[in-house]
Amino acid sequence: MKKRIIYPVLAIVVLLSTVSFKSDFFEIAKQIEIFTTMFKELNMNYVDETNPAELMDTAIKAMLEDLDPYTKYWNEQDVEASKIRNAGEYTGIGASVKTIKDKIIIIEPYKGYPADKAGLKAGDEIIQIGDVKVLDFKDDAGELLKGASGTKVDISYKRQGEIKKTVLTREEIEVDAVPFYTLLDDNTGYIVLSKFNNKASSETIDALKALKAKGADKLILDLRGNPGGLLSEAINVTNIFVPKGELITTTKSIVKKYNKEYTTKRQPIDTQIPLVVLVNGRSASASEIVAGGIQDLDRGVVIGARSFGKGLVQRPKKLTYGTQLKITISRYYTPSGRCIQALDYWNRDKDNNAVRIDEQDFKAFKTKNGRTVFDGGGIQPDIEMETSKFSKITTALLRSDAIFGYGTKFFYSHQLKSAEDFKFTDSDYEDFKKFVRQGDYNFETETERSFKKSLNIAKREKLDKDIESSYNSLIASINASKQVALDTYKAEIVNLLTDEIIKRYFYREGLYNYYVKNNPEVAKSQEILSNKNKYSEILK
C-alpha cells in the first residue's frame, strides 16, 4: 500500500498572490482546482510509484515554455545564482564552464584565479570533483565546484585524451563590469562594458575619468557580447553621457502599474565628448537600452550589427520555500518609441515558432534631431559592419561548438608568443573547414531541423520509405550549400575564430589589446571619430 503523500498545493496557490485580481480570476481558480484534483488522483492511482516533486517541476516548466524563454521558475540555487550575477562577486574557481549532460567543459579560465593557477585550460573536460565522478552525478555537477573561500578541491580532468589531476583552492571571485579600458594612439578612449551588474555605471565612470585624465577627447564604448543585466544600471550608464531628466526607456504592459518612464536622475559626466557605441547580435537587453538611448538622443554613433532584440522586462516574484518566478511583465521601448523586442512569442507560426517582424513591415521613428530610425527588434546601427554580423550558418557553428573546438585544436598545435604576430591565414581557414567536415560538429541549420522533424512524422505515419531518397537528396544539397556558406560568410567566421584563439594564449585582456590594433569595428570607430564633419553628418 502506498504512503499518503503531502501535495505541494501551496506552490500553486501562491501564484494567485502574484497576479492582479483580473476579470478572469474565476477561470484561474477553476483551472487550479482542476489541476489540484488531477494531481492528487494521478499520485494516488498511477500504476507505478510517482515522484510528486519531479512531476510538479515538469508541469511548471512545460507551462512556462509556452510563454517566452525568459519567464522561468527559479529554485533556491537559481535565486542565489541571480544574486551573484547582479552583485559581481562570488566564491568559486574563477572560470566559465559549460555543463553538457554528463560533462563539465572549461570554456574560459580567468587570469590569476584558481582554475588558471591550477593550470586548467579552455577545452579541459572535468571528469571528477573530489570523490564524485561527474558521469555518475545526476544533479548539476557544476555545483560541486562551489564552496567556501580557502577550501581545496581535488579535480581530475581530461586534456587531449590524457587524464590529469590538480588541486584547486577556491577564492572570492570579483566580476568586473568593465574588464578593460585603454587610451588609443589618437587620444580615443576605449572602454569595454561586458555586463550590467551593480558596478557597471561606477566602473564606467572611473574608466572614463581615468582616460580623460590621460588626454582622451573621443570615446568608444564597446557593448559587443554584453547580455545585459540591471535596468537601473543601463539608465545610469546612459546618464554618464546625457543630461539629467532625459527619457531613456519606457516599459509598457497590460498591467498598468508596470507602465513606467525611466529618465536620467544624475548630473552627467560628459555630454560633449564624441562617442561611438559598438554592438552586435549578442548585445542584448540593457545593452540595447543604452545603445537605443544614445542613438535616439543623437548623442553618439552606433556601429556594428543589429543587436539581439531582447526587449522583454522580467521581475522576480517570491514564491514559497525560497523559490521565485522570474516573470515577463512588460516590453522596453526606446526614447523614440521603438520596441526593442525582436520575436513575438504570443502570435506564433503554424510550427509554434516565435515570429520575427518582416523587414517590409518595419515602422519608421524619429530621433531627437529628426533622423529616421526603424524598429524590427534590436538596435540597427548607424554604420553596419559585415564582421559584426552573425549569419544563420555562423550561429549554427557557434551552437555546435565547432569554433570553440577548433580553438582548442589550434592551441595545442601552434606556438604563439605575441598576439600582435597573429593572423588567421587562408591556409588556417581551409584547415578549419576540414576540421568541421571531419569532426563531430554537426552545425545543423533551421532548415535541416525542419526536414528532420518532417521525416520523424513520416516515420510515425509509415511514409518514410516513400520519401527517404528525396530526403537524402535534400540533406545532401543542404550540406553542399553549407560548405559554400563557409566561404560566403568567411569574414564573420574568421573574426570569431580569431577571438577564440587569441583568448587561449593571452586571456581576455590580450584579446582586448588585440582589438585596439586589429579589430575592424574599432578601426572604423576611430575613423568616424577622427572626422568631425562625418561624425556630425551622421547625427544630423
C-alpha positions as CSV (number, residue, x, y, z in Angstrom):
1,M,0.0,0.0,0.0
2,K,1.3,3.4,-0.9
3,K,2.1,6.0,1.6
4,R,-0.1,9.1,1.7
5,I,1.6,12.0,0.0
6,I,1.6,15.6,1.1
7,Y,0.9,17.5,-2.1
8,P,2.7,20.8,-2.8
9,V,-0.6,22.6,-3.5
10,L,0.7,25.8,-1.7
11,A,3.2,26.1,-4.6
12,I,0.3,26.6,-6.9
13,V,-2.0,28.6,-4.7
14,V,0.8,31.1,-4.0
15,L,0.7,32.0,-7.7
16,L,-2.7,33.6,-7.1
17,S,-1.0,36.2,-4.9
18,T,1.3,37.2,-7.8
19,V,-1.4,38.2,-10.2
20,S,-3.8,41.0,-10.1
21,F,-7.5,40.3,-9.4
22,K,-8.4,40.4,-13.1
23,S,-11.7,39.6,-14.7
24,D,-10.5,36.1,-15.4
25,F,-9.9,35.3,-11.7
26,F,-12.7,32.7,-11.7
27,E,-11.1,30.9,-14.6
28,I,-7.7,30.9,-12.9
29,A,-9.2,29.5,-9.7
30,K,-11.2,26.9,-11.7
31,Q,-8.1,25.7,-13.6
32,I,-6.0,25.4,-10.4
33,E,-8.7,23.4,-8.8
34,I,-8.9,21.0,-11.8
35,F,-5.1,20.7,-11.7
36,T,-5.0,20.0,-8.0
37,T,-7.6,17.2,-8.2
38,M,-5.9,15.7,-11.2
39,F,-2.5,15.8,-9.5
40,K,-4.0,14.1,-6.4
41,E,-5.7,11.3,-8.5
42,L,-2.5,10.8,-10.5
43,N,-0.3,10.3,-7.4
44,M,-2.8,8.1,-5.6
45,N,-3.7,5.8,-8.5
46,Y,-0.9,5.6,-11.1
47,V,0.3,2.1,-11.8
48,D,3.9,2.9,-10.6
49,E,5.3,4.9,-7.7
50,T,5.5,8.6,-8.7
51,N,7.6,11.5,-7.5
52,P,5.4,14.5,-6.8
53,A,8.3,17.0,-6.8
54,E,9.5,15.8,-10.2
55,L,6.0,15.8,-11.7
56,M,5.4,19.3,-10.4
57,D,8.7,20.6,-11.7
58,T,7.9,19.2,-15.1
59,A,4.4,20.7,-15.1
60,I,5.7,24.1,-14.1
61,K,8.4,24.1,-16.8
62,A,6.1,22.9,-19.5
63,M,3.6,25.6,-18.7
64,L,6.3,28.3,-18.8
65,E,7.7,27.0,-22.1
66,D,4.5,28.0,-23.8
67,L,5.2,31.7,-22.9
68,D,8.6,33.1,-23.6
69,P,12.1,31.9,-22.9
70,Y,12.7,34.4,-20.1
71,T,9.8,33.6,-17.9
72,K,11.4,30.9,-15.6
73,Y,10.9,29.1,-12.3
74,W,13.9,29.5,-10.1
75,N,14.7,27.0,-7.4
76,E,16.8,28.1,-4.4
77,Q,20.1,27.6,-6.2
78,D,18.9,29.7,-9.2
79,V,17.9,32.5,-6.8
80,E,21.4,32.6,-5.3
81,A,23.0,32.5,-8.7
82,S,21.0,35.5,-9.7
83,K,22.2,37.4,-6.6
84,I,25.8,36.6,-7.5
85,R,25.4,37.8,-11.1
86,N,24.0,41.1,-10.0
87,A,26.5,41.6,-7.2
88,G,29.5,40.9,-9.3
89,E,31.1,38.7,-6.7
90,Y,31.1,35.0,-5.9
91,T,33.2,32.3,-4.4
92,G,34.5,29.6,-6.8
93,I,37.2,28.5,-9.2
94,G,37.3,31.6,-11.4
95,A,36.3,30.1,-14.8
96,S,33.5,30.0,-17.2
97,V,32.2,26.4,-17.5
98,K,29.6,24.6,-19.7
99,T,27.7,21.6,-18.4
100,I,26.7,19.3,-21.2
101,K,24.7,16.3,-20.0
102,D,27.4,14.4,-18.1
103,K,30.3,16.7,-18.9
104,I,31.8,19.9,-17.5
105,I,33.9,21.7,-20.0
106,I,36.2,24.7,-19.1
107,I,35.2,27.4,-21.5
108,E,37.5,30.2,-20.2
109,P,39.7,30.3,-17.1
110,Y,40.1,33.8,-15.7
111,K,43.7,35.1,-15.5
112,G,45.1,34.8,-11.9
113,Y,42.2,33.0,-10.4
114,P,42.1,29.4,-9.0
115,A,41.4,27.5,-12.3
116,D,44.2,29.4,-14.0
117,K,46.6,28.9,-11.1
118,A,45.9,25.2,-11.1
119,G,46.8,25.0,-14.8
120,L,43.3,24.4,-16.3
121,K,42.8,25.4,-19.9
122,A,39.8,26.1,-22.1
123,G,38.7,22.7,-23.6
124,D,39.6,20.7,-20.5
125,E,36.8,18.3,-19.5
126,I,36.4,17.9,-15.7
127,I,35.6,14.2,-15.1
128,Q,35.9,14.0,-11.2
129,I,35.4,16.6,-8.4
130,G,36.6,15.3,-5.1
131,D,35.3,11.7,-4.8
132,V,32.4,12.3,-7.2
133,K,32.6,11.3,-10.8
134,V,30.8,13.8,-13.0
135,L,29.4,10.9,-15.1
136,D,27.6,9.4,-12.1
137,F,26.3,12.6,-10.7
138,K,22.6,13.1,-11.6
139,D,22.3,16.8,-10.5
140,D,24.2,19.8,-11.8
141,A,27.8,18.7,-11.2
142,G,28.9,22.3,-11.6
143,E,27.5,23.0,-8.1
144,L,30.3,20.8,-6.7
145,L,32.9,23.4,-7.8
146,K,31.4,26.0,-5.5
147,G,32.4,26.2,-1.8
148,A,33.8,28.5,0.9
149,S,36.8,30.7,0.1
150,G,40.0,29.0,1.0
151,T,38.7,25.4,0.8
152,K,40.5,23.0,-1.5
153,V,39.1,20.5,-4.0
154,D,40.7,17.7,-6.0
155,I,40.0,17.8,-9.7
156,S,40.5,15.1,-12.4
157,Y,40.3,16.3,-15.9
158,K,40.8,15.1,-19.5
159,R,43.0,17.0,-21.9
160,Q,43.7,15.8,-25.4
161,G,42.8,12.3,-24.4
162,E,45.1,12.3,-21.3
163,I,43.8,12.2,-17.7
164,K,45.4,14.8,-15.4
165,K,44.9,15.8,-11.8
166,T,45.2,19.1,-9.9
167,V,44.1,20.8,-6.7
168,L,42.1,24.0,-6.7
169,T,41.8,26.4,-3.8
170,R,38.5,28.3,-4.1
171,E,38.6,32.1,-3.8
172,E,36.4,35.2,-3.8
173,I,35.9,36.0,-7.4
174,E,35.3,39.6,-8.4
175,V,33.5,40.0,-11.7
176,D,34.3,43.4,-13.3
177,A,31.7,45.1,-15.4
178,V,34.5,46.9,-17.1
179,P,37.2,44.3,-17.6
180,F,39.3,46.6,-19.9
181,Y,39.9,50.2,-20.9
182,T,42.8,51.9,-22.6
183,L,43.8,55.1,-24.4
184,L,44.5,54.6,-28.1
185,D,47.2,56.4,-30.0
186,D,44.9,59.1,-31.4
187,N,43.6,60.1,-27.9
188,T,40.5,57.9,-28.3
189,G,39.4,56.3,-25.1
190,Y,38.3,52.6,-25.4
191,I,36.1,51.1,-22.7
192,V,34.7,47.5,-22.7
193,L,31.5,47.2,-20.7
194,S,30.8,43.4,-20.5
195,K,27.8,43.2,-18.2
196,F,25.3,45.3,-16.3
197,N,25.8,44.3,-12.7
198,N,25.5,46.8,-9.9
199,K,29.1,48.1,-10.6
200,A,28.5,48.9,-14.3
201,S,28.0,52.6,-14.1
202,S,30.6,53.3,-11.3
203,E,33.3,51.3,-13.2
204,T,32.4,53.0,-16.5
205,I,32.7,56.4,-14.8
206,D,36.0,55.5,-13.2
207,A,37.3,54.4,-16.6
208,L,36.1,57.5,-18.4
209,K,37.7,59.8,-15.8
210,A,41.0,57.9,-15.9
211,L,41.0,58.1,-19.7
212,K,40.2,61.8,-19.8
213,A,43.0,62.5,-17.3
214,K,45.3,60.9,-19.8
215,G,44.0,63.1,-22.6
216,A,41.1,61.2,-24.1
217,D,38.9,63.5,-26.2
218,K,36.9,60.9,-28.0
219,L,35.4,57.6,-26.8
220,I,34.5,54.1,-27.9
221,L,32.1,52.2,-25.6
222,D,32.2,48.5,-26.6
223,L,28.9,46.6,-25.7
224,R,29.5,43.7,-28.1
225,G,28.6,40.4,-26.5
226,N,27.1,42.2,-23.4
227,P,24.0,40.2,-22.5
228,G,22.5,42.9,-20.3
229,G,21.6,42.9,-16.6
230,L,20.1,45.6,-14.3
231,L,17.8,48.1,-15.9
232,S,18.8,50.8,-13.3
233,E,22.5,50.4,-14.4
234,A,21.5,50.8,-18.1
235,I,19.9,54.1,-17.2
236,N,22.9,55.2,-15.1
237,V,25.4,54.3,-17.8
238,T,23.4,56.3,-20.4
239,N,23.2,59.1,-17.9
240,I,27.0,59.4,-18.0
241,F,26.7,61.0,-21.5
242,V,23.3,62.7,-21.4
243,P,21.8,65.4,-19.2
244,K,19.6,64.8,-16.2
245,G,15.9,64.4,-16.9
246,E,16.2,62.7,-20.3
247,L,13.8,59.9,-21.1
248,I,15.9,56.7,-21.8
249,T,13.3,53.9,-21.9
250,T,9.6,53.2,-21.4
251,T,8.1,50.0,-20.3
252,K,4.6,49.1,-21.4
253,S,2.3,46.3,-20.1
254,I,-1.3,45.3,-19.8
255,V,-0.8,45.7,-16.0
256,K,-0.9,49.5,-15.5
257,K,1.5,49.6,-12.6
258,Y,4.3,48.3,-14.8
259,N,3.8,51.1,-17.3
260,K,6.8,53.4,-16.5
261,E,9.0,56.0,-17.9
262,Y,12.7,55.9,-16.9
263,T,14.6,59.1,-17.0
264,T,18.2,60.0,-16.0
265,K,18.4,61.1,-12.4
266,R,22.0,62.3,-12.0
267,Q,24.3,65.0,-13.3
268,P,26.2,63.6,-16.3
269,I,30.0,63.2,-16.5
270,D,30.4,64.4,-20.1
271,T,27.7,65.4,-22.6
272,Q,30.1,66.6,-25.3
273,I,32.8,64.0,-25.9
274,P,32.3,62.4,-29.3
275,L,31.0,58.9,-28.7
276,V,30.8,55.6,-30.6
277,V,28.8,52.6,-29.2
278,L,29.7,49.2,-30.6
279,V,27.0,46.5,-30.7
280,N,26.5,43.1,-32.3
281,G,24.0,40.2,-32.3
282,R,24.9,39.2,-28.8
283,S,24.4,42.7,-27.3
284,A,21.0,42.4,-25.5
285,S,18.6,43.9,-23.0
286,A,20.4,46.6,-21.0
287,S,22.9,47.0,-23.8
288,E,20.1,47.7,-26.2
289,I,18.6,50.3,-23.8
290,V,22.0,52.2,-23.7
291,A,22.6,51.9,-27.5
292,G,19.0,52.8,-28.3
293,G,19.0,55.8,-25.9
294,I,22.3,57.1,-27.3
295,Q,21.1,56.7,-30.9
296,D,17.6,58.2,-30.4
297,L,19.0,61.2,-28.5
298,D,21.6,61.7,-31.2
299,R,24.3,61.5,-28.6
300,G,26.6,59.2,-30.4
301,V,27.1,56.9,-33.4
302,V,26.2,53.2,-33.2
303,I,28.5,50.8,-35.2
304,G,28.4,47.1,-35.7
305,A,25.4,44.8,-36.4
306,R,21.7,44.7,-35.3
307,S,21.6,43.9,-31.6
308,F,19.9,40.8,-30.2
309,G,16.4,42.2,-29.7
310,K,15.6,41.2,-26.2
311,G,13.1,43.8,-25.2
312,L,11.1,41.9,-22.5
313,V,11.3,43.1,-18.9
314,Q,11.5,40.5,-16.2
315,R,10.8,40.8,-12.5
316,P,11.4,38.1,-9.8
317,K,8.3,37.3,-7.7
318,K,8.9,35.4,-4.4
319,L,7.2,32.0,-4.1
320,T,7.3,29.6,-1.1
321,Y,10.4,27.7,0.2
322,G,12.9,30.2,-1.1
323,T,11.9,29.8,-4.8
324,Q,11.0,32.6,-7.3
325,L,9.1,33.1,-10.5
326,K,11.1,35.3,-12.9
327,I,8.2,36.6,-15.0
328,T,8.0,38.8,-18.0
329,I,6.0,41.9,-17.0
330,S,6.4,44.4,-19.9
331,R,8.3,45.4,-23.0
332,Y,11.1,48.0,-23.4
333,Y,10.7,51.0,-25.8
334,T,13.5,53.4,-26.8
335,P,13.0,57.2,-26.4
336,S,11.7,57.5,-30.0
337,G,9.1,54.8,-29.3
338,R,10.8,51.8,-30.9
339,C,10.1,48.4,-29.4
340,I,13.4,46.5,-28.8
341,Q,11.8,43.0,-28.8
342,A,12.6,41.1,-31.9
343,L,10.5,37.9,-31.6
344,D,6.7,37.6,-31.0
345,Y,6.1,34.7,-28.7
346,W,2.4,35.3,-28.4
347,N,1.5,35.1,-32.2
348,R,3.4,32.1,-33.4
349,D,3.5,30.5,-36.8
350,K,2.0,27.1,-37.7
351,D,5.0,25.3,-36.3
352,N,4.6,27.1,-33.0
353,N,7.8,29.2,-33.6
354,A,8.0,32.8,-32.5
355,V,7.5,35.2,-35.3
356,R,10.0,37.9,-36.4
357,I,8.7,41.1,-38.0
358,D,9.3,41.1,-41.7
359,E,11.7,43.9,-42.9
360,Q,9.0,45.3,-45.2
361,D,6.8,45.8,-42.1
362,F,9.3,47.8,-40.1
363,K,8.0,51.1,-38.8
364,A,9.8,54.4,-39.0
365,F,10.6,56.6,-36.0
366,K,12.4,59.9,-35.5
367,T,15.4,60.7,-33.3
368,K,15.7,63.9,-31.4
369,N,17.4,65.6,-34.4
370,G,14.8,64.2,-36.8
371,R,16.8,61.3,-38.2
372,T,14.8,58.3,-39.3
373,V,15.3,55.0,-37.5
374,F,13.3,51.8,-37.7
375,D,12.0,49.2,-35.3
376,G,12.0,45.5,-36.1
377,G,13.7,44.3,-32.9
378,G,17.0,45.2,-31.5
379,I,19.0,48.3,-32.4
380,Q,20.1,48.8,-36.1
381,P,23.5,50.5,-36.1
382,D,24.1,53.8,-38.0
383,I,27.1,52.0,-39.6
384,E,26.8,48.3,-40.3
385,M,29.9,46.1,-40.4
386,E,30.0,42.7,-42.0
387,T,32.4,41.4,-39.5
388,S,29.9,42.1,-36.7
389,K,27.1,40.1,-38.2
390,F,26.0,36.6,-37.2
391,S,24.5,34.7,-40.2
392,K,22.5,31.6,-39.6
393,I,25.4,29.4,-40.6
394,T,27.7,31.2,-38.1
395,T,25.1,30.8,-35.4
396,A,24.9,27.1,-36.2
397,L,28.7,26.8,-35.9
398,L,28.7,28.5,-32.5
399,R,25.8,26.3,-31.3
400,S,27.7,23.2,-32.3
401,D,30.9,24.4,-30.5
402,A,32.8,24.0,-33.8
403,I,34.6,27.3,-33.3
404,F,35.4,26.5,-29.7
405,G,36.6,23.1,-30.7
406,Y,38.9,24.5,-33.4
407,G,40.3,27.0,-30.9
408,T,41.4,24.0,-28.7
409,K,42.9,22.2,-31.7
410,F,44.8,25.3,-32.8
411,F,46.1,26.0,-29.2
412,Y,47.7,22.6,-28.9
413,S,49.2,22.6,-32.4
414,H,50.6,26.1,-32.7
415,Q,53.1,28.2,-30.8
416,L,52.2,31.9,-30.4
417,K,54.4,34.3,-28.5
418,S,52.7,37.6,-29.2
419,A,49.1,38.5,-30.1
420,E,50.5,41.2,-32.5
421,D,52.1,38.4,-34.6
422,F,48.9,36.5,-35.1
423,K,46.9,36.5,-38.3
424,F,44.4,33.8,-39.2
425,T,45.5,32.9,-42.7
426,D,43.6,31.5,-45.7
427,S,45.5,28.2,-45.0
428,D,44.2,28.2,-41.4
429,Y,40.7,28.7,-42.7
430,E,41.0,25.8,-45.1
431,D,42.2,23.7,-42.1
432,F,39.1,24.9,-40.1
433,K,36.7,23.8,-42.9
434,K,38.5,20.4,-43.0
435,F,38.1,20.2,-39.2
436,V,34.4,20.8,-39.4
437,R,33.9,18.3,-42.2
438,Q,35.8,15.5,-40.4
439,G,34.7,16.2,-36.9
440,D,31.6,15.5,-34.9
441,Y,30.4,19.1,-35.3
442,N,27.0,18.9,-36.8
443,F,26.3,22.5,-37.3
444,E,22.6,21.9,-38.0
445,T,20.6,24.7,-39.7
446,E,17.0,25.5,-39.0
447,T,16.2,24.1,-42.5
448,E,17.7,20.7,-41.5
449,R,15.9,20.6,-38.2
450,S,12.6,21.2,-40.0
451,F,13.3,18.4,-42.5
452,K,14.3,16.0,-39.8
453,K,11.1,16.8,-37.9
454,S,9.1,16.1,-41.1
455,L,10.9,12.8,-41.6
456,N,10.1,11.7,-38.0
457,I,6.4,12.5,-38.6
458,A,6.6,10.4,-41.9
459,K,8.1,7.5,-39.9
460,R,5.3,7.6,-37.5
461,E,2.9,7.5,-40.4
462,K,4.9,4.8,-42.1
463,L,5.6,7.0,-45.1
464,D,9.3,7.3,-44.7
465,K,10.2,4.7,-47.3
466,D,8.4,6.7,-49.9
467,I,10.3,9.9,-49.2
468,E,13.6,8.6,-47.9
469,S,15.5,9.1,-51.2
470,S,14.2,12.6,-51.7
471,Y,15.0,13.4,-48.1
472,N,18.6,12.2,-48.5
473,S,19.0,14.3,-51.7
474,L,17.7,17.3,-49.9
475,I,20.1,16.8,-47.0
476,A,23.0,16.3,-49.4
477,S,22.1,19.6,-51.1
478,I,21.9,21.4,-47.8
479,N,25.3,20.0,-46.8
480,A,26.8,21.2,-50.1
481,S,25.2,24.7,-49.6
482,K,26.6,24.8,-46.0
483,Q,30.1,24.3,-47.4
484,V,29.6,27.2,-49.8
485,A,28.2,29.3,-46.9
486,L,31.5,28.7,-45.1
487,D,33.2,30.8,-47.8
488,T,30.3,33.3,-48.2
489,Y,30.5,34.2,-44.5
490,K,34.2,33.8,-44.1
491,A,34.8,37.3,-42.7
492,E,32.4,36.9,-39.7
493,I,33.6,33.4,-39.0
494,V,37.3,34.3,-39.1
495,N,36.5,37.2,-36.7
496,L,35.1,34.7,-34.2
497,L,37.9,32.2,-34.7
498,T,40.4,35.0,-34.1
499,D,38.7,35.9,-30.8
500,E,38.6,32.3,-29.6
501,I,42.3,31.7,-30.5
502,I,43.7,34.9,-29.0
503,K,41.9,34.3,-25.7
504,R,43.5,30.8,-25.4
505,Y,47.0,32.3,-25.4
506,F,46.6,35.8,-23.9
507,Y,43.4,35.7,-21.9
508,R,40.6,38.2,-22.4
509,E,42.9,41.1,-21.6
510,G,45.1,40.0,-24.5
511,L,42.0,39.9,-26.8
512,Y,41.1,43.5,-26.0
513,N,44.7,44.6,-26.6
514,Y,44.5,42.8,-29.9
515,Y,41.2,44.6,-30.7
516,V,42.6,48.1,-30.3
517,K,45.1,47.4,-33.1
518,N,43.5,44.9,-35.3
519,N,39.7,44.9,-34.9
520,P,37.7,46.3,-37.9
521,E,35.0,47.8,-35.7
522,V,37.5,49.6,-33.5
523,A,39.3,50.9,-36.6
524,K,36.0,52.1,-38.2
525,S,35.1,53.8,-34.9
526,Q,38.4,55.7,-34.9
527,E,37.9,56.7,-38.5
528,I,34.5,58.2,-37.7
529,L,35.6,59.9,-34.5
530,S,38.6,61.5,-36.2
531,N,36.5,63.0,-38.9
532,K,34.3,65.7,-37.1
533,N,32.4,66.5,-40.3
534,K,31.5,62.9,-40.9
535,Y,30.6,62.3,-37.3
536,S,28.3,65.4,-37.3
537,E,26.8,64.4,-40.6
538,I,25.7,61.0,-39.3
539,L,23.9,62.6,-36.3
540,K,22.1,65.3,-38.3
